[in-house]
Amino acid sequence: MEGRFKFLRFVAYAIEVAVLYVLSGTPGFLPEILGVKPLLLLPVAITIAVFESEVTAMIFGVICGALCDIGFSTDIGFYTISLTLLCFAFGYCARNFFVTNFVNAMVIGSVTTVALIFIHFLIFTAGSDMPNLWGHFARHYIIRILYTLLFLPPLFWFNRLFRSSMVEA
């Protein structure tokens, strides 16, 4: 019985990832703030990771990371590798070391989102000869961080509600 529910959760997570990927790439669906759209797949991967086992979390880290790399014109591999490793670690820690609750998920999600987007900036933008580099960071990267973090709480509650309904059924 647990195997069936795990498979159904897996399918539902895959549908969630696909729908949010399509919605985030649809022109005009999410309003752009100063030309910036959120990375919806980061909070999805993080919230799945805190609710599932490390292997499931890692699989969705690979999927979400690859879709971020492909769909948002970044260099292939950055989000794939980083989300794979981080989601595996979050899944492991959630099962063995901490209680999965709203506060823990928000702290993990916020720190991860800020760190990943800042590291992306350092690797792919900070080495360039762009004038007013930190102004670009403030106008584009900080807005992307804040815009992405807006979606973390609703995605946490959605995945928690979905997970609890599948476990109780």
Residue pairs with C-beta under 8 A, 6 or more apart in sequence:
5 166
5 167
5 169
6 56
8 166
9 52
9 162
9 163
9 166
10 56
12 162
12 166
13 48
13 52
13 56
13 60
13 159
14 63
16 44
16 158
16 159
17 41
17 44
17 60
17 63
17 64
17 67
20 40
20 41
20 44
21 40
21 41
21 67
21 71
23 29
23 30
23 40
24 30
24 37
24 38
24 39
24 40
24 41
24 71
25 71
30 37
30 38
33 143
33 147
34 139
34 140
34 143
35 140
36 140
36 143
36 144
36 147
37 144
37 147
38 144
38 147
38 148
38 150
38 151
39 68
39 72
39 113
39 117
39 144
39 148
40 148
40 151
41 64
41 65
41 67
41 68
42 64
42 68
42 79
42 83
42 109
42 112
42 113
42 116
42 148
43 109
43 113
43 148
43 149
43 151
43 152
43 155
43 156
44 60
44 64
44 155
45 57
45 60
45 61
45 63
45 64
45 65
45 83
45 87
46 86
46 87
46 90
46 105
46 108
46 109
46 112
46 113
46 152
47 105
47 109
47 152
47 155
47 156
47 158
47 159
47 160
48 56
48 57
48 60
48 87
48 159
49 57
49 60
49 61
49 86
49 87
49 88
49 90
49 91
49 94
50 57
50 90
50 91
50 94
50 100
50 104
50 105
50 108
50 156
51 94
51 100
51 159
51 160
51 163
52 60
52 91
53 91
53 95
54 88
54 89
54 91
54 92
54 95
55 88
55 91
56 91
57 87
57 88
57 90
57 91
57 94
58 84
58 87
58 88
58 91
60 87
61 83
61 84
61 85
61 86
61 87
61 88
62 80
62 83
62 84
64 79
64 83
64 87
65 79
65 80
65 81
65 82
65 83
65 84
66 79
66 80
68 74
68 79
68 80
68 83
69 75
69 76
69 77
69 78
69 79
69 80
70 76
74 120
74 124
75 124
78 120
78 123
78 124
79 116
79 120
82 116
82 119
83 116
86 112
86 116
90 108
90 112
94 100
98 104
102 153
102 156
102 157
105 152
105 156
106 152
106 153
106 156
109 149
109 152
109 156
110 149
110 152
113 145
113 148
113 149
113 152
114 145
117 141
117 144
117 145
117 148
118 141
118 145
120 141
121 137
121 141
125 133
125 136
125 137
125 141
126 133
130 136
